[in-house]
Amino acid sequence: MLCVLLAVSIRHKMTTSRQARALLAGLRARQSAMVGLLGRFVRAESPTDVKTAVDRFGRLVAAEWRRRGARATILRQRRAGNHVQVVWPAPKARRKSGQILVLGHMDTVYGLGTLRAMPFRQARGRAFGPGVFDMKGGLVIALFALEALQATGCVPSRRLVFLWTSDEETGSATSRAIIEKAALRSDAVLVLEPAGGLDGRLKTRRRGVGTAELIVTGRAAHAGLNPQSGINAVQEMALQAARIARISDPRRGITVSPTLAAGGTRSNVIPASARLVLDLRAERQSDMRRIERQLKSLRPVLPGAKVEVRGGFSRPPLEREASAALFARAQEAARALGLPLRETFAGGGSDGNFTAALGVPTLDGLGAVGEAPHSPNENVILNALPERAALLAVLLDALTSPEF
């Protein structure tokens, strides 16, 4: 029996390693089935902004979980695709108060029809296609991890909740509150975003991410006849951009990067308005808050100009303190399986940023191994699929044992 697979007692280690490797062998025998389901998932296009497509894919995902005996619920949305929540309950007599939350998303960045130019295909031990890596591979891994647990006869003392959302790629506007509510009921959160690098590293740190907009208001005037009567909004924007550049501190993981600029109407008119869009990144919540304060405190340089800053961070950082203990557990699981496992830092954000900011232990990057997300070459390594499913199964077993 696989339950309590990661018991710390030395006398269990030989047995548990043998059990874990048997589980991995069983999943390797199921690799072709994993690839087949991955192909079905990729061919079910699900761009974030096409609700009917995401909903159709969500029904497919829910059906796969129901086939495996789990309870799948469609969380209906008006402004986005529906989300899917899956529960694998433990018996009430043994169930502990906390649950384990597994997070992922069903939406992709690819528009409908992308499959015509970028079909699902296999070559050189990899599978290619829109969303295959980010993150339909992770959805397949979760399903087969549950199958592996069921095959051992393991009955967890905590329930497992799998939450698959529809709008992660555009900022999780409708799913964030659902994610945070589920996280606050959880003892740990595992995120099936893609792994970092071709060696399958887990993501124990992520930068916080946001967007801010600097709005500058001046006064129009003729650029030749009476420029002094105007207040040049583009000039004010440039002066503010120089100030903003000083906020960045790459050594601390802080970047405030101007990414879009606009202003003016004609070449002979002093511009009355301008705007500057800023990409915000920070590795620590304290830095995130400080950046927002600095931006809100900007004051005009030119007499009579007005400046306003809108927006801010949309995802807080995932700091390593939230991941360290879970990563240690994952390393134990990997050792039992005979697999190497390392950690890495990711510059972008995920839904795990939300849960970590709530103080809930969160580990990211447990999904597929591959490369080139959001590109025509997006791909996953096929023989890594059963390895990742085994890692997730063993880790879930550890986290749902009475000892956790």
N, C-alpha and C positions, 0 to 999 in steps of 0.2 A: 504494500500500500504506500502510495506516495505522500500521504498527509504527514505533516511535520517533517518534511524532507530536509529542511535546513536546521535540524536540531543541533545544538552546540556540543552535545556530548560526543567525545572522541569515539566511543564504541559504536556510534551510529554512522560515522562518516564513510566507512567502506561500503556499507549497505546502501546508504542514500546515494552515493556516487554511482553505484551499479544501477539503482532504480532510475536515476536521472538519465543515464546514458541509454537505458532501454527505452525510456520515453522518447529521447531524441531519435533513436533508431526507428521507432514506430512512426514518427513524424516524417523522417526522410523517406520512408516507404509511401507516404501520402503526398510527396512533392508534386507529382503529376496532377493530383486532385486540387492542390493549392493553386497551381498554375492555371488549371482550367477555370476555377472560380475567379481568379484574378482577371482572366480574359473576359469573362462575363461582366465583371464589375467595370472594367475599363471601357468596354463597348457600350455600357449604359452611361452616356455622356451626362454630366451634371454640373454645368457652369453655374456659379453662384447666382447670377442675375436672371436665370430662367427657372422660375418656380416650378413649372410643370415638369421640367426635366429632373430637378433635384428631388421633387416629391416622388417621381416614378422610381428613381434609384433608391430612395429611402424605403419604398415598399419592398423592393427586391432585397435590400439589406435586412429589413425586419423579417421577411419570410425565411431567410437563411437561419436566423437565430431561432425562430419558432420551430424550424425543422429539427433543431438540436435540443428542444425541450425548454428553452428559456422563454421568459415572458417579455415580449417586445411591444412597446406602446408608441404610437405616433403622436408627437407633441405638435399640434397644428399651429401654424403661423399665418398671419395675413400678409405681413410685409416682407416675408422671406420664405424660403423653402421650409418644409416641416422638418423638425428634429426627430430623432429616434432614440428612445431610452430602453435599454435592455436590462433585465434583472434576472440574476440566477440566485434564488433565495436559499439560505441555509435553513434547516429545521428550527422552528421557534424555540425549542427547548435548549438548543445549543447556541443560538445566535447571540453574538455580542452587540453592543449598542452601535458601534461604529461600522461603517461599510468601507469597501475599497472601491474607488472610482477610477474607471479607465476612460480616457478622453480621446476623441478623434473627430475628424470632420469628413463629410461626404462630398463637399463642393470642390470644384477645381477652377483653375484660372482660364481654362480653354473654352472657347465659344462652341456652340452647336455646329456640327459639320467638320470639326477639326479631324475627326477620324478618317475622313476621305484622304487627307494629305499625310496623316500621322496614324496609320492603323496599328492596332495591337499586333505585335509580331515578336518572334523569338529568334535570337541570333547570338552565337558565341557565348552561350550560357546566361544570356540576359533576356529580359522582356522589356519591350518598348511600347509606349503609347501615352496618350494624354491622361495625366493623373496617376500613372502606374506607381510612381514613387511617392508623390505627395497628394493624397496618401492612401490610395486604394490598396496598396500592398499592406499597409498597417491594418486595414479592416479585415483582410483575409487572415493575417497573422492572429488576430484576436479570436476569430471563429475557430481556427484549428487549435489554438491554445486551450480553448474551452473543451473541444473534443478530446484532447489529450487528458485533461483533468477528469473528464467524465469516464474515460476508459480505465482510469486507475481506481474508480470507485470512491474517490475522495469526496467527502461532504464537508464543505468549509464551515467554520464557526462564525464567519461574517458573510454577509451577502455581497455579491459582486454587482456593481452597477456600471454598465457600459453606456456612455452618452455620445452619440454620433450627431454632430451639428451640421447645419446647412450653410453657414455664412462666415466661416473662419477666415476665408481668403479676403474678405472685405471688412474685417474688423470686429466680427462677432456681435453686431449691434443687437440682434434679437436673442442671441444665445447666452450672452454674458451673465445675465441675472440667473438663468437656469443653471449654468455651470457653477456659479458661486454658491447658490443655494445647496446644490448637491455636494459641493466640496466641504461646506461647513458641517455636513453630516458624516464626513468621511475621516478615516484615520490616515489615509494615504491616497495620493493621486498618481496614476501612471499615464503618461501621455504617449500615444502611438504615432507621433510625428516621425518623419524619417530619421534614421541614424546619421551621425556626423562622420563623414569620410567612408572610404571603402573598407576600413577595418571595423566598422559598426560601432563607433563610439557613442556612448550615451551623453546626453546634453544636461550637464549639471549647472550651467549658468547661461542665462540669456539676457541680452540688453532689454531695457524698457524702450518702447517705441512710441512715437507720437508725431503729430503734425501741428504746427502753429502757423498763423497767418498774420503778418504785419500789414495793417491798413494805414496808409498815409493820406492825409487830406491837406491840400494846399489851396492856391488860388490861381486861376487862369489869367494870362495876360499875353499881349502881342510880344513875341520873342525879339522883334526888331525895334518896334516903336517905344514900348514902355515895359521892358522886362522887369524893371525894379518894382513895378506895381504888382507883380505876381509873387507867389510863394511856390517854389519849384518842388513838387512832390517827389519827382524822381531823384533830385539831389538829396532831399531829406532821406529818402529810402536808402541811397548809397551811404550816407553818413551813418544811418542806423545799422546797415549791414556791417560796416567796419567795427562798430561797437559789439555787435552780436558775435562776430568772429572771435572775440576775446573770451567768450564763454566756453568755447571748445577746449577740452583738455584730453587729448587722445591717450595720454598715459593713464588716466583714470577711467578710460572708456567713455568719455563724454564727447559727443559730437553734435553740433548745431549747424546744420548745413543748408544754406540757401539753395533751393532746387528749382523754383519757378519765380520769375519776375515779370511784372507788366506795369506799364504806366504811359500816360500821354495819349494824345489824339492825332496831332499833326506836327511836322517838323518845325513849324514857325509859331507854335503855341506853347507857352510855359505850362507844363502839365499841372492840373489841379488834383490829380489822384494817382496813386501808385499802390501796388501790393507786392509783397514778398512772401513766398511760401517757404517754410523751414521744416526740414526733417530733423527730428529730435531723437537722440539715443543716449542712454545712461545705464550703467551697470549696477547702481545702488539706488535704493528708494530715496535716501537722503539727498543724493545728487539730483534726482528727478525733481524733487520738491524745490530745491534751490534754483534749478534752471527755470522752472515755471515762475518763481518769484522774480528772478532777474528779468525775464521777458515782460512780465506785467509791470515792472517798475520803469521801463523805458520811457524817457521824456523827450520831447522835440528838441532838435538842435537849432533849426532855423526859426526866427521870430514869426509867430503866427501860424506855424504848421501844427497839425494835430496827428498824433499816432495812437493806434489802438492795436492790441494783440489779442487774437482770438485763438481758441483751441489749446492744445497742450498734449500731454501724454495720454494715449489711449490704452496702452498696456504697460503695467509696472514691470520692473526687472524681476527676473527669477535669479535670486542670489544663491550661492552654493550652500549656504547654511540650510536652505530648505531641501536640498537634495542629498547632502552628505550621507546621512544614515541610510537612506534608501539605496544609494549607489553602493554602499558597502554590502547591503543585502544582495543586490544584483550581482556583485562580484562573487559572492559566495555561491550563488546559483550558477554562474558561469563556470566556476571551478568544478562544481559537481558535474557539470556537463562536459568538462574538458575543453572549454572554449576560452580564448582570451577575451578580456573586456577592459576597455579604457574609457576615459571621460574626455569631454571637450567643451569648448565655449562656442555659443552661437550668437552672431550679431543680431539676428532677427528675433521676433517674438512669436509666441504661440499662446494657446488658451491656458497652458500651464503657468504662464506669467500671472494670470488672474488668481489661480488657486494658491500659488506660492505666496503672493502678497497677503493672503488671508491668514498666513501662518500654518497652512496645511502642508505637511511633507509632500514634495512633488518631484517626480523624476521624469525626464523628457527624453525623446529620441529612441524609444523602444520599438519603433516601427521598422520598415524595410531598409535594407542596405542597397545603395545604388548611387546615382549621381544625376546631375543636370536637371534639377526641378525647374518647372516653368519654362521649359525650352523644347525645341523639336527633338532633342536627343534624350529626353527624360527616360530613365531606365532603372530596373532593379536587377540584382544578382539573384538568379533563381535558386541556387543551392544554399543561399543564406536564409530563404524563407522558412524552412523547417527549423533551422537553428534559432531564429528569432522567436518562432512560436514556442519552441521548447524553453527558451529563456523566460518568456512571459509566463508560461505555465508553471515553471518551478518557482518563479518569484511570487506569483499569485498564491501558490500553495503555501509558501512561507508566510505571506502576509495575512492569510486567512486561517492560519493554525491557532490553536488556543494560546500558544506561547508568545504570539506577537502582541 
